[in-house]
Amino acid sequence: MITHSRLFVTLFLTIYCGCLGQVPASNQQFDPPHRRFEYKYSFKGPYLAQKDGTVPFWIYEGSAMASEEMVRITPSLRSKKGSIWTKTATIFDYWEVELWFRVNGRGRLGADGLAFWYTDMKYPEGPVYGSADNWRGLGVFFDSFDNDGKGNNPYIMAMVNDGSKSYDHQSDGFNQQMGGCLRDFRNKPFPVRAKIEYYKNVLTILFHSGNSNNEDEYELCTRVENVFLPQRGYFGVSAATGGLADDHDVLKFLTYSMHVPGSQPAIPQATGALADQEKEKVSKEYEHYKEKLEKQKEDYFRQHPDEAKKLREQEDMSPDHEYESLGEKELQQIFTGQSQIFDVLKNLNRKLDEIIGRQERTLSLVGSFQGAIQTGGASGGPGHQGGPPPILPAPIQRHEVESLLSLQQELVRNSRDMKSSLLAQANAQAQPASAQAAPHSVQSINQQMLTDVRDSINVLRKDLSQIGTRVMAAGGNGNPQPIVSCPTNNCLTFTYFLVVTSVQLSIVLGYLIYRSSKDSQSKKFY
């Protein structure tokens, strides 16, 4: 009984240990590979192409042309072929390539297509999607045109060639493919993507349709086992157009080397020599660009001495003064602001000086002009007798005009009073004469006398109104009428003359009235 128990325990431990030993092997088999980005076998935008149009570590030919964002393998023109290849062969056994591209055309149908290559050498231009036939390696074809008329295009297929096969264009290589899928990749809103993975002799192709920008929308196109490719090869992309034409643009070509977990990346024996050659080449390029930069710097400093002085001052500064403190920065800003204010004030002062100078020149010109006029008047013009210039009387003042007007109004008023009194006396004399039947001769004499007095008054009023009009015009516009000076110093003024004339006229009128009254009394006496 004990023997059977020992056998049972021994068998159980053996099976358990065997299971424990198999678990690590199983986990090791499904561990993901180690991936490393290989920049020498990749390109992407922006700044994809250099200034001279080349793509670093790549070479293109045919109709291909590079820009900052993409490489256009072929334009949408008929019968065009182009390709782009890596300059160096791979140094790793397994790899994964992520290809971003666009195939755009105007029509519903396009041609011919685009191809991804991994071959033992860089092949020249040829009939298979822009590259040579009878290649050795892998070709993944994105076929746009339906040559066999079966309606199975656009189509994606993978084909491995050992150099002995020729691509069958009539059947679109359908009988030569290792695997493929029917997918449309033309005229998509977003870039179309394809992941081509070769790991442990298994080829896997994943496809992204480009209908969205989601990173996780890859779907399996084909998976093929027991695929044997060249251990060292070149990557490439080619395209071709025929009677129909599409734009074939590659936006990104991202290459990752894949290594078995726990193993170091395989390095070939020739890598050391190759690294030395590349190092020497890079060193020469560095020295060349350094000399070119120094020459350009010297030319720039020769053309801009101020900048050269500032740069030398910065280079001579000690490391302690390499960075400015916050206080120094604020002081620098204050100093800069004050300098700007000083410049503005200096410009303002200069403009004020210009204005003052112009004013002084103008005043000097006016003074010289006035001096010339005075000098010309003193030296004498035509008709000058050498004596002092005649002194013109002062113009009529405002108070004189007002006094003259008041005197005129008073004279008119007195004349009206005299007229009314004369008319009253004439009426009083006419009534007794008509009652007593006075002689007609006396009445005619009185009437003639009154007419003469009325005419004299009218003439005087007219003269006074003309004089008043002249005086008002002279006082209103500020331009007095020219007054002729008397030949002697004892000159009679206009006001005095008017007063004397008025007094004389009053005396004459009084005398006439007095005489008329005496005559009427004498007539009554008789």
TABEL-V65115 format. One line per field, one symbol per residue. ss: DSSP state (~ for helix, > for strand, _ for the rest). phi: phi as a letter, one per 20 degrees, with the letter a starting at -180 (. if undefined). psi: psi as a letter, one per 40 degrees, with the letter a starting at -180 (. if undefined). Layout:
# TABEL-V65115
ss: ???
phi: ???
psi: ???
This chain:
# TABEL-V65115
ss: _~~~~~~~~~~~~~~~~~~~~~~~~~~~~____>>>>_~~~_>>____>_____>__>>>>>__>>____>>>>______>>>>>>_______>>>>>>>>>>>________>>>>>>>________>__>____>>>>>>>>___________>>>>>>>>________________>>>____>_____>>>>>>>>__>>>>>>>__________>>>>>>_________>>>>>>>______>>>>>>>>>>>>>___________~~~~~~~~~~~~~~~~~~~~~~~~~~~~~~~~~_~~~~~~~~~~~~__~~~____~~~~~~~~~~~~~~~~~~~~~~~~~~~~~~~~~~~~~~~~~~~~~~~~~~~~~~__________________~~~~~~~~~~~~~~~~~~~~~~~~~~~~~~~~~~~~~~~___~~~~~~~~~~~~~~~~~~~~~~~~~~~~~~~~~~~~~_________________~~~~~~~~~~~~~~~~~~~~~~~~~~~~~~~~_
phi: .ffffffffffffffffffffefffffffdfffedcfdffdcbaeelfeefenedgmcccbmefbdcfdadefbeecfldcbbbcffcffccedbbcdddbcccbfefdcaeqccdcccfbeeffbeelncfelecqdcdddeedefememdcfbdbdbdcdndddfeffdlmfedferabececelefcfeccdddcblmddccdcdfnfbdffdefcfebbcdldddgfcbdeaccbbccfdbcedddebcddceccfgndegfcffeffffffffffffffffffffffffffffffffecffffffffffffffffdfdefffffffffffffffffffffffffffffffffffffffffffffffffffffffodfnfenefffeeffffeffffffffffffffffffffffffffffffffffffffelffffffffffffffffffffffffffffffffffffffeemdfffdefffcfedefffffffffffffffffffffffffffffffffe
psi: dddddddddddddddddddddedddddddehiihhhhhdefiiiiifdiadeeihheihiibeiiiaddihhdiigiifiiiihiidiiifidiihhhhhihhhididiiidaiihihieihiaiaegfeiiifihaihhhghdigdefeffiiihihhhheeeihhhddeffdeeidiaihiheifidihiihhhhhhffhhhhihhdeeiehdefiihdihhifhhihdhiiiihiiiibdiiihhhhdighhhihihheiihhhidedddddddddddddddddddddddddddddddddgdddddddddddeiiddedhiiddddddddddddddddddddddddddddddddddddddddddddddddddddddiaheheeiiiihiiiihiddddddddddddddddddddddddddddddddddddddefiidddddddddddddddddddddddddddddddddddddeegiihhhiididghhidddddddddddddddddddddddddddddddd.
